[in-house]
Amino acid sequence: MASGAGKSAAFMLLVLNVFLYFIVIVISGWAVNHAIVRSPETASSLSIPAKIFPIFFPFGNMATGFLIIFSLIAGVVGFSTSLTGIHNVIQWNAPNLHAAAFSSLTTWLLTLLAMGLACKEIDMGWTDSNLRTLETILIILGGTQMFCTVAIHAGIEDVATRDI
């Protein structure tokens, strides 16, 4: 792969991922805030095991809590590693690309975990429109992060063969 093609593809995917992960952070943060505000009134009528959990999600289904928490973690990690990945891809040398490859792979695995929970939530039934947006973006991010990881790994091979 030509050096410019891999660099531009990785750069554009990282910029796209920054925006998508920011949207995931905003929607997940809203959902956590909404759940914290509504928990005391909603959870007061629940039985003891559910009442002990400090955050009760009064919307969605039984997979919503896990989806929101893991998507918030994946969003924060993905946003920060995409920002640092942009810097590493601009440098385009072996040490920076290795750092970008590791962080990209870690982010992709966290995104796949959140995407799996989104698929489970879709499978379980009806959800709110905000949660459907979050599920859709997480599924899109699973693909774009995979392509970004592949582009960065291809760049490592390109830089390694160029330096030999």
HUVENLIN-V476789 format. One record per residue. RES is the residue in one small letter. PSI is psi in degrees with one decimal (999 if undefined). NEAR is the number of other ideal C-beta (glycine too) atoms within 10 Angstrom. D_FIRST is the distance of its C-alpha to the first C-alpha in whole Angstrom. Layout:
BEGIN
res = <RES RES>
psi = <PSI PSI>
near = <NEAR NEAR>
d_first = <D_FIRST D_FIRST>
END
This chain:
BEGIN
res = <m a s g a g k s a a f m l l v l n v f l y f i v i v i s g w a v n h a i v r s p e t a s s l s i p a k i f p i f f p f g n m a t g f l i i f s l i a g v v g f s t s l t g i h n v i q w n a p n l h a a a f s s l t t w l l t l l a m g l a c k e i d m g w t d s n l r t l e t i l i i l g g t q m f c t v a i h a g i e d v a t r d i>
psi = <136.7 146.4 -40.2 -34.0 -44.9 -39.4 -45.4 -36.9 -45.5 -40.5 -46.7 -39.4 -37.5 -40.0 -43.4 -42.3 -34.0 -46.9 -42.0 -40.5 -32.0 -40.7 -39.3 -42.4 -43.1 -47.6 -42.4 -40.1 -40.0 -43.9 -40.9 -43.7 -44.5 -40.2 -38.5 -41.1 -40.3 -6.3 -47.2 -41.4 -32.6 -41.2 -9.9 -24.5 1.9 164.1 173.2 -47.2 -39.6 -25.9 -24.6 -35.2 127.6 -23.6 120.2 128.1 108.8 9.7 163.2 -150.3 -162.8 -16.3 -5.8 -43.3 -45.9 -41.7 -47.4 -46.9 -47.3 -31.6 -32.1 -42.3 -47.9 -36.6 -45.2 -45.1 -43.1 -40.3 -46.9 -40.0 -26.9 -38.4 -45.8 -31.1 -35.6 -45.0 -43.3 -38.2 -34.8 -38.1 -41.4 52.0 169.2 -48.6 -41.5 -37.7 -33.7 -40.5 -42.9 -36.6 -42.6 -45.9 -34.0 -40.0 -42.6 -43.8 -39.6 -40.8 -40.7 -38.2 -37.6 -36.0 -47.7 -37.5 -38.3 -40.2 -33.5 -40.5 -37.5 -40.2 -39.6 -40.6 -33.1 -25.6 -160.7 138.0 169.1 161.0 -33.8 -39.0 -34.6 -37.4 -44.2 -43.5 -43.7 -44.9 -37.7 -36.8 -41.2 -41.7 -32.3 -40.9 -45.8 -35.7 -34.7 -46.5 -36.7 -43.2 -41.7 -41.0 -39.8 -41.3 -35.8 -34.8 -35.0 -44.4 -38.0 -44.2 -36.8 -41.0 -29.7 -34.2 -16.2 999>
near = <13 8 12 10 13 23 20 13 19 29 17 14 23 26 15 17 27 17 11 21 28 14 15 25 17 13 21 25 14 13 25 17 10 16 21 13 11 15 17 9 10 14 18 9 8 12 7 6 7 10 13 9 12 9 14 19 25 13 15 21 17 11 20 22 18 16 28 27 17 20 31 18 14 28 28 16 17 29 19 14 26 25 15 15 29 16 12 24 26 12 12 18 10 14 10 18 27 16 17 29 21 13 20 30 16 14 25 24 13 20 28 16 17 29 24 15 22 25 16 15 24 18 9 13 10 10 20 13 7 16 25 15 14 27 22 12 20 29 15 14 28 19 12 18 29 16 15 26 23 17 24 27 18 17 25 15 12 19 20 12 9 9 8 5>
d_first = <0 4 6 8 7 7 10 12 11 12 15 16 17 18 21 22 22 25 27 27 28 30 32 32 34 36 37 37 40 42 42 43 46 47 48 49 52 53 53 57 58 56 56 60 61 58 59 59 56 54 56 55 51 51 49 50 47 50 47 45 46 46 42 42 43 40 37 38 38 35 33 35 33 30 30 31 29 26 27 27 24 22 24 23 19 19 21 18 15 17 18 14 15 16 19 18 15 17 20 18 17 20 22 19 20 24 24 22 25 28 27 27 30 31 30 32 35 34 34 37 39 38 40 43 44 45 43 43 41 40 39 37 35 34 33 31 29 29 28 25 24 23 21 19 19 18 15 15 15 12 10 11 11 7 8 11 9 7 10 12 11 11 14 16>
END
